[in-house]
């Protein structure tokens, strides 16, 4: 009887270890994908903000997540001031121009209509030629 209890207990421990390992690996993969996503999109967001708005010295990213509908979004703030926060949504493959921010930051706009990252890159490429 004692051997049977030890065998059952050992089997349960092994099964729980496999389940725990599975969830740890899934969490690791999700974190790795999030880090890669931020690494790709952060320069585009920073370029957009600095090009379209005055007074932006640095950009800090704080969160990458997904909406209930599966749309990725990135949150952060500028100039080291957490009150100057922003939220960007990425609807296609890459960030283009969808940013939510406090009214104070909208007053820093350089243009009546913001340029997309693609337009900014095209403009920069035409200047190089």
N, C-alpha and C positions, 0 to 999 in steps of 0.2 A: 504494500500500500504506500509506503514511504517513497519508494522508487517511482511509482506512478505519479505522485504529487510533484516530485522534483522534475520529472519529464514534462508534465503539463505546465509547470511554472517556467521552465526553460523555453518551451515552445512559445509561450505567451511573450516572454522577454524578447525572443528572436523576432517574432512578428512585429512587435511594437518598435523594435530597432529599425526594421526595414521600412515601416510606415513613417517613422520619424525622419529617417534618412531621405526618403522620397520627398517629403515636404521641405526639408532643408535644401535639397537640390533644386526644387521648383522655385523656391524663394531666391536662391542664388542666381538662377537663370533669369528670373524676372528683373533682379537688381542689375545684372550685367547688361540686359537689353535696355533698361532705363538709362544706365550710364552711357551706353553707346548712342542712344537717341539724343541725350543732352549734348554729348560731344559733337554730334553732327549739327544740331539746331542752334546751339548757343552762339556761334559766330554769326549766323544769319540774323538772329534776334538782335544781337548787339549792333551789328551793322545797320539794321533798320532803325533802331532807336537813335543812334548817334547821327545818322544821316537826316532823319526827319524832324528831330527835336533839338533845340538849343539846351545848354546847361547840363548835358549828360556827360559825366566824366568817366564813370565806371558802372558796370552792371553786375549784380550778384543774383545768381539763380538759387532758389530755395526748394522748389518742389517740381517733380514731374509726376503726372498722374493721368488718369483717363476718366472722362465723364461717364455717366450711366449708359450713354449711347455708344461708347467706345472711342470717342474723339480724344486724342491726346492733347494735354495742355501743360504749359510750363508757367510757373509763378516765380517772381523775383522782385527785386527793388533796385533803385538806382542811387548813385552817389552815397552809398552807405546809410541812407535814410529809409527805414522800414515804412515810413508813412508815404513814401514815393514808390508804392508797389505797382506791379503790372501783372497781368495775366494774358498769356498768348494761347490761342487755339490753333492747332495745325489740322487743317481739313484735307489737304492733299498730301503728297509725299513729303513736302518740306514747308516750313514756315514761309509765308509771303507777307501778310500785313494785318492780321486780325489781333489787335491789342486792346485790352481794357485797362484803364488807368484812372487816377484821380483827375478831376477837372484842372487842378493846378498844373499838371503835366501837359494837358492839352493846350494850355496857354503858351507853352514853349514851342509850339509847332512852327516850323520854318516855312511850310507851304500850306495853301488852303486844302489841298488833298495830298495825303501821304503817298509816297511812291512805294511800290512793292520792292521786295528784295531783288527780283528778277530785273526790274527797271533800273534799279541802282547798279546792278552788276553790268547791264548793257551800257549804261552811261559811263561807268568806269572803264570798260573795255574800249569804247569809242574814243575816250580821252587818251588812252595808251597808244592808239593807232595813229 
